[in-house]
């Protein structure tokens, strides 16, 4: 009896007829392959018949310059039971859930619509849902029956932890989004009702509105000094340089437009105008914390002092290192401006 050709085979168990043909009729070392779906086009999936009952899946990375790199053994199918054996691939994707998703997109899943699976990425992990409502995060060693659609073995503790963490993250994120949407909607209503009379608006609407122009309208009306005066502050340093009095202030800035019920500290350099007594504020980078660079641009502030802040503002930290890619602003490398006459 002649062998049934791959292109003539009609699948009964899987959505991928090629893979099912290989399982049923392929000879040892025969293979079928297919390119990844949209978003995964640089991956080639190769299924190879190892012996009568086992098919191996490997990935090959097909780069944009048409070169290929050696692939990874990612899964096996034994008597229609799919087992994930590795999560490592040759580029940025690396998770069991990602590989299961891509195999499913290629039809390596039950053909029976009543046994269909679902998978999605939720915040921090993949969540897979079987036809019987079983939900879990795929893991290395996971076994699923391609005919019945059932999970063959139990999730590991690590998989359970990933799943529970993702659920909690999703729940917390949804709650924060509800709070943020409520804050933004109410602040927008007040803004429209004020009709340009910003004195009617509470100052903290600045931190609730998502519209930058509307935030700036309120900020420009009240002024940065008044806004900062409503917030928790700490004076980190005071200094008088060339007759000008400076203060370095740490301001606890609330985060209400994103739903995070928290605040972040940010440094502001305050200069007191000797003629008018008015304060002028300038936002600067936060000082390093426990070795963590907090700088903006290519420059970091090593200490929360007025001179270090002025050094950062004037770019003295970069000049001192002679490296445009790295600068470290300190009190010692601050250079007083030269007065030209």
C-alpha positions, 0 to 999 in steps of 0.5 A: 500500500502506497504511503499517503502524501502529506498534501493529500492528508485530511486531518482528524485530530489536529488543526495542523494537517502536516503535523498529524500526517507526520505522526500518522504516516511519516517515516523516521527522520522525515520532517515538516516545517512552517514559519511563525505567524504574524509577529513571529515571522523570524522563527521556523518550526520544524517537526521531525519524526524521531521514532514510531511514537515520538515527534520532536519540535525544534525552532530555527531563527531565520534572521532578516539578513536571511541567515539562520541560527541553530534552533532549540528543541522545544517540545515533543509529541508522544502518542498525541501528548504534547510536552514542552521541554524548553522555553529558550529560543534564540532571541528576545522571547523566552517563556513556555507560554509564548511557545505554546501560544505559537504552536497553537497559532500553527494548529498544534491543538485539538481540531474538535471545536468543543475541545479548543484551548485559549491562551493570552498574556495577562500583565506578567504571565501567560494564562492558558484555559482548556475546554473544561475551564482549567486555567494555568500558566504553561511551564516546562514539563507541561503535558496536554493531550492533543486529542482530548484537550485535557491537561495530563499532569499537574502544574508545578508550584512555580507555575501556580505562583506565576499564575497567582501573581499575574491574577493579582497584578491584573486585579490591582491594575484594573482597580488602579485604572478605575480610580484613575479614570474616575479621577480624570473624569471628575477633574475634566468635569470641573475644568469644563464647568470652570470655563477658564476661571481656574481659581475655582479648581482645586490645585490637586486636579493637576495630578488627576488630569491626563490632558497636559494642556489642562494641567498646564493651565492650572499650573500656570494660573497658580504657579509652581511655588503655590503648588509645591506649598500644598505638598509634603517637602523636605529641605535637603540642603541650603547654600548661598553662592555669589550672594544668591540663596539656594535651597534644594527641596525634595517634594513628594509628588502624588500620582493620581492620574494613573491610579497608583495610590502613592507618591514619588519624591522629586528634587527641585532647586529653589533660588530666592531672588534677592531683589524681589524675594520671589522663589524660582524653581527648577526640577533636577534629577534625583540623587543616586540611591544605593548605587542606583543612577537616578540621573536624566540625560547622561549625567547623574547627581551623586549627592543631594546638595545645592552645589551638586544640583548646580553642577548638574544644571550647568553640565559641569559633571559631564565636563569634569569626566570629559565623557559626553556619555557619562557625567557625575555631578558633585559639590566638588566639580561645581564651577562658578560662572565667570562674570564677563565685563 
